[in-house]
């Protein structure tokens, strides 16, 4: 492979070094929870009858004093509202708000979050996805983390409820791209947050203009964290996966659909029309297919730079799998992960061009 092989190995090593370095900067939440002010939990729910029961059961078991739980039924067509009403009958802290759906110019989830937070008068607002389940110490640990580092916003992602190829073959390269385009402490570029779980000071949220300030955004988590940061708030992405699980990514198919939605939505924020989005996503896909395939082919032909690139890719994936609580042996599949992610990018490009990407019945492009 000559100089091109050496260059490819150098790129893989550099990317792995960045990923490993950033993971070392991702602090774990404090082990000891604290009770540090009133909290309103807002759960946006659209057709979540399979998951909302576990979500609310976990929130109701929180070892936290002043806690209120608001579920916004976002025009569901299933039994979501019925399940929530049962919890509200059993626990006065639970309240159901029924929304007819987003008005023109609003993204569905962002509108539901806005509606849920509108009447909150607590010190903190906690936004969690309906397909998550919290351990009893989650809220207290999040507040402890915010107080420890004097943060206005703290976010964490959930771990999978079981091992899944979606985490090995899709989420690992997605994680690497996030680390290369955002910062965990929000000090430069875009501020990293994950929609699974975002805790924010109500005062900071209001100062930033709340969810209304990014009404049409489908990339709501990073957009919201960056908004809070740009209005003077301090933000941080942390590792709280010991206290939060998500079932929404438990299968490869579910992970594929979720990542496809995020890629099309995120690209549509800056792309100037479907053709621009297509070119951006297609070039990303082809680059990642080559990035994953070439080192393997070269290594199998006896190339030392090819083997070195493979090892570097595996090292980056190992760092992710260790924090995601997934089997670390899957790191050897790192080249296959880049190829798989490349294939996802190509499909996303085609769907962006045709305008056929939907999420829960809504166009993700806005």
N, C-alpha and C positions, 0 to 999 in steps of 0.2 A: 504493500500500500504506500510505501515511501512517505514523503512529506505530508500527504493528505491523511495517512493513517496516524501519524504523530499529531497532526492538528486536531483530528477527531478525538483522540485520546485526551489531549489537553483540554478540549471543550468539556468532555465528560467529567474529567477530574475537577475542573473549575466549577461546574454546576453542582457536583456532589459536595464540594467544599462549602459552597454557599448554603445548600440545604442543611447540611449537618451543623453549620455555624448558627443558622437561624433557629433550628430546633433547640440548640443550647440556650438561646435567648428566650425561648418560650417557657415562662415560669409555671410551675405547678401551683394550683390554688393552695392556700394554707390548709393544713390538716385540721386545725381547730376552727369550727364555725363561730361566728359572733352574731349577736342580735343588735344590729346597728341602725335602727330606724324602720319606719313602716314601708312595706313593699306591696305594690299591686302587680300581680302576674297577669299578663295579657296573652291569651292563646287564640290565634286566628285559626278557624276550622272550616274547611270546605270539603264536604263529603268524607268525613273522618270517623265514621261510626266504628270502624275496625280498630282504631287506635286511641280515640279520645277517652275511653274508659280508663285505660292504663295510665294515660297522661294525667288525668285528674286524680286518680287514686294516688299517684306519686306526689302530686302537689299538695294534696290534703294531708299527707303524712309528714310534711315538713316540720322539722324541729325549730320552728321560728315563731316568735310571738305575734307581731302585728302583720298579718298576711291576708291579702284579699285576692280573689281569683276571678278574672273576667274572661269569659269565652265568647268570642264573636263568631256566630254562625253566619258564614259568608255565602248566603243563598244556596245552602246545601239542598240536595234532592234526596238524601238518604235519611237515616235515623239519627244523625248527629245531634240535633236539638233535643230529641227524646232522651238520649243518653245523658246529655248535660243537665236537663231538667231533673233527672233522677238524682244526680249528685247535688244539685242545688236544694232539693227537698231534704237531703240528708245533712247538708252542711251550709249554714247561713253565709259562710265566707265566699261561696260560689255564686256567681251571677251570670246569667245568659243574656247576651244582647243579640238580637236578630237583625241582620243587615240584608237589604234587598240586592246587594252587590255594588260594585264600584260605579260611580258616575263617570261621565266622559272625562278623559284625561287622567284617570287614576288607574294604577295597577291594583289588581284584586287584593293581594296580600297587604300591600301598603295601606290601602283604604281600611281594611279590617283592623290593622294595628292602630291606625289613627282613631278609628271609632272606639276601640277598646280603651285607649289612653285618654280620651277626651275629658272625662269627668274625674280622672284620678287626682287625688290630693295628697298622695303619699310621698315620702322622701325619695323612694326609688321606684322605677318601673322595670319589670322583668318581662321580656318578650321571649316566649318559647314556642317551638313548633309542636303541633298536635301529635306528631309521631314520635315524640320523645318521652322518656320516663325518668323522673328524677329520684335519686336517692334522698333519704330524709334530711341529709346535711347540705344539699346543694345550695339553697338560698343563703344559708349562713356562711358557707364557704365563699360564695361569690361576693357577699358583702365584706367578708374578712379580706378578700383579695383587693377589693376596691379601696378599703381603708388602709391596708398595708402600704400600697403604692400611691395613695392619694389620687385615685383615678375617678374620672367622671363616667367612663364606660368600660366595661369588662365583658369579654365574650369568650365562649368556649364551644367546641363542637362535641357531639356525643360519640361514643364508641358504638360499634355494631353489637347487636345482641348475640351474634354468632359469627364464626369465620365465613368470609364470603369472597369469591373471586372478584367481585366488583371493587372491593377495597384494594386488592393486589394489582389488578389490571387497569383500573381507571382512576381511582382516587389518589394513588401514589403520584402519577404524573401531574394530576390536577393540583395536588398539594405543592409540588415543585414549582409550577407556574405561578401559583399564588405567592409563594415566598419570593419569587423573582420580580413580581409586579406590585407587591404591597409591603408594608412594614408592620411587624407585630406590635410595635410601640407607637405607631402613627407619627413618627417624627419627620418622615419625608414620604413623598409620593402619596399613594392611597393608603388609608388605615385599614388593617385587616380586621374583619369580624365575620362570624359565621352565624347564619340565621337560626340555627338550632337553639341558640341561647344568647341573649344580649341583655345585660343589666346596665341601666343608665340612671344617673341622677335626674330626677324630674326637672330640677332647675336648669340643668345643662341641656336637657331635651327641649325645653321651652325656649331657651336662649338661642338654640340652633334653628328654631322654627318648626320643630317636630316633624312628623312624617309628612305633613303637607308640603314641606320644602322639597321633597323628592317624590311628589305624588305619582308621577308616571313611571318611576323607575322599577324595572324588573330585577336589577342587581341591587336589591335593597339593603343587604347587610353591609357590604363594603361602602356603599353610598351613604348609609346612615352614619357609620362610624367616621367616615371622612368628613361628613357634615358637622358632627359634634366636635371633631378635632379642629376644623377650620373656624369654628366659632369660639375657640379658646379652651376647649375641653381636652382632658388627657385620656387617651384610650390605650387599651392593651388587649391583645389576644393571649389567652392563657390555656393551660392544660388542666381541664377539670373533668376529663373523661372517666375518672374513677367514680364520679357522682352523676353521670348522665349517659343514657343510652338512646340510640335512635333505631327504630325498626324500618325506617323509610329506605334504607340502603342495604337491607339484608339479602337481597337477591341481585344477581348480575343484571337482570333485565330492569329492575327498579333503579339501580344505580345508573345504568345507561340512559334511561329516560330522564332522570333528574339532571345528569350532567349535560345532556343534549339541550334541555331547556335552559340551563344556566349559560351554556356557551352561545346559543343563539340570542338570548336576552342580553348578555353582556356585550357581545359584538355589535348588536343593534344600537347600543348607546352611542358609539362613535362612528359607525359605518354610515356612509352617505348613500343609503338605499340598498336594495337586495343584492345588486351586482357587487357592490363594495364589500358587503358582508360575506358573500360567496367567495370572493378572492382572498379575503383575510383568513377565513376558516379553512379553505382548501389548501392554501399555502402552509398553514399551521399543520394540517393533517399530513401532507406530503413530507414536510420537514421531520415530523416525529416518526413517520414510518421509516424513513432513511436512517434517522438517528438510532432507532432500535434495531433495525435489520442489519445494517452494515457491520457493526462490531461482531455480531454473531457469525456472519459469513466469513469475515476476516479471521476471527479466532479459530474457526473450524479448519481454515486453510493454513494454520500455523503462525498467524500474525501476532506478534507480541503486543503491538499497539492496540490491535482489535481486542485481545484478551484484557488489556488494561482498561479499555473503555467499558467493557462488559462489567468488570469488577467495580469500576467507579459508579456506574449506573446502579449496580446492586447495593453499593454502600449507601447511596442516597435513599433507595427504597427501604433498606433496612432501618434507617433512622425514622422513616415515617411509620413503618409497620410496628416498630417498638412502641411508639407513642399512641398508635391507634389500637393497641392491644390485639393485633392480628398476628398470625403465625409468621415469625421472622424468617423461617426457611423459604418463604415465598419470594424473598428478595432476589433469589437466583433468576426469577422470571422477569426481572426488570426490563430487559430488551423487549420481551413480549408485551409488557405493559405499554411501552411507548408506541409499539405498532398498533395495539388495540386502541389506544387513545387517538392515534392518527386516523384510524378507521372511523372512530366516532366523530372526529372533526370533519372528515369528508362527508359523512351523512348529514351532519349539522349544516355544512355548507350548502348541500343540495336542498335541504328543507328551508334554509334561510332564503335561498333564491326563489323557491316556489311559494313561500309563505304558508307552509303546512305544519309548522311547529305549534302545538297547543299544549297547555298544561291545565288539567281539570276543566277542559272545555273552553279555555280562553287563549287567545293569541298572545304568545309571550313577547312579541316584538313591540307591543304598545301601539 
